[in-house]
Amino acid sequence: MDRVELGWDEFWAEVFRVRHRGSIPGIQQYDELVVDFCIQVLGLGKGKSVLDIACGAGDQSLLFAKRGLSVSGFDLSRSLIEVAKKRAGEAGLKVDFSPGDMREMEFEERFETAVLLSHSFGFFNHEENMGVLKGTHKALVKGGRLLLDLMNPYNLPRFQKTWTKLEGGYLLSEPHVIDAPSGVLRGRPATFVDTESGRIVLMNEDALSNNDIRMYTALEITRMLKEVGFNKTELYGQNKLPRTPYASESERMVVVATK
Ligand SMILES: C[S@@+](CC[C@H](N)C(=O)[O-])C[C@H]1O[C@@H](n2cnc3c(N)ncnc32)[C@H](O)[C@@H]1O
């Protein structure tokens, strides 16, 4: 079999965020629960605006739109944005999807709320991560709220090596590994055995680095949010209702900040 190395947007975005995610049992119900939680915690009534940063293929953006919210979603991956637009068209939903880099947001006081779901924060070095928070703060109106749905650094999931049968082949995912001195959860190397075209697809450097995540504790993230100008922060221990307090054994670390 031939071996090729491919990048995030040219190959892996679609395999992970569309094919692999779609194969996870119960994922649609999970998304519904997360969206219910966001709507309640952020006090999102009909017509309110939501900026879904790193929206992927639009799984949650479309659910927000279904609930009557005015949604803008953007993601670095053009291929995922194309999938999201297609899905919106098929569902008859109006969502403003566009490609973009969260480090270069230029919105000014435009949204009542912003969300970063499925741990889509911490992909860069500390200065750039701070830049993402600054850009998000600028994008919100006064009193606007940001919700970060993060893994709990004190209770990381047990990452395992898995084989998954997907359309067109098999996906082998290696476990994430935490690099303790830098606090970075290292990307999850994966291999796709493409049985249709008889080749083995590996991740190139770009695809691997797209998976690196700098983990922050509650104390650190709260300080960072204050530094960029947010007034108030709240912490929750799960991303579904009911609201639970954040603790070391919590399933998630959800941070809600108000401008
Ligand atoms: C963990 S996925 C989450 C996707 C979606 N929010 C969900 O919950 O299914 C992270 C997403 O971040 C996107 N991403 C990575 N770097 C980005 C950047 N610099 N700017 C915007 N999006 C980025 C990836 O393409 C990917 O879709």
The ligand as a Tripos MOL2 file, in Angstrom:
@<TRIPOS>MOLECULE
LIG
   27    29     1     0     0
SMALL
NO_CHARGES

@<TRIPOS>ATOM
      1 C1        -12.3480   20.1830   18.4870 C.3       1 LIG1
      2 S1        -12.8790   20.8260   16.9380 S.3       1 LIG1
      3 C2        -14.4400   21.5210   17.4290 C.3       1 LIG1
      4 C3        -15.4240   21.7120   16.3240 C.3       1 LIG1
      5 C4        -16.8520   22.0440   16.7760 C.3       1 LIG1
      6 N1        -16.8880   23.2260   17.6330 N.3       1 LIG1
      7 C5        -17.4590   20.8580   17.4990 C.2       1 LIG1
      8 O1        -17.6680   20.9540   18.6990 O.co2     1 LIG1
      9 O2        -17.7110   19.8560   16.8550 O.co2     1 LIG1
     10 C6        -11.7960   22.1800   16.7540 C.3       1 LIG1
     11 C7        -12.0070   23.0100   15.5080 C.3       1 LIG1
     12 O3        -11.1170   24.1250   15.5350 O.3       1 LIG1
     13 C8        -10.7720   24.4570   14.2120 C.3       1 LIG1
     14 N2         -9.5890   25.3230   14.2560 N.ar      1 LIG1
     15 C9         -8.2970   24.9610   14.4630 C.ar      1 LIG1
     16 N3         -7.5100   26.0450   14.4310 N.ar      1 LIG1
     17 C10        -8.3110   27.1150   14.1910 C.ar      1 LIG1
     18 C11        -8.0770   28.5010   14.0310 C.ar      1 LIG1
     19 N4         -6.8310   29.0060   14.0920 N.pl3     1 LIG1
     20 N5         -9.1220   29.3250   13.8010 N.ar      1 LIG1
     21 C12       -10.3870   28.8220   13.6850 C.ar      1 LIG1
     22 N6        -10.6670   27.4940   13.8170 N.ar      1 LIG1
     23 C13        -9.6460   26.6580   14.0800 C.ar      1 LIG1
     24 C14       -10.5740   23.1080   13.5550 C.3       1 LIG1
     25 O4        -10.6420   23.1700   12.1400 O.3       1 LIG1
     26 C15       -11.7130   22.2830   14.1860 C.3       1 LIG1
     27 O5        -12.8660   22.3140   13.4030 O.3       1 LIG1
@<TRIPOS>BOND
     1     1     2 1
     2     2     3 1
     3     2    10 1
     4     3     4 1
     5     4     5 1
     6     5     6 1
     7     5     7 1
     8     7     8 2
     9     7     9 1
    10    10    11 1
    11    11    12 1
    12    11    26 1
    13    12    13 1
    14    13    14 1
    15    13    24 1
    16    14    15 ar
    17    14    23 ar
    18    15    16 ar
    19    16    17 ar
    20    17    18 ar
    21    17    23 ar
    22    18    19 1
    23    18    20 ar
    24    20    21 ar
    25    21    22 ar
    26    22    23 ar
    27    24    25 1
    28    24    26 1
    29    26    27 1
@<TRIPOS>SUBSTRUCTURE
     1 LIG1         1 GROUP 0 **** ****
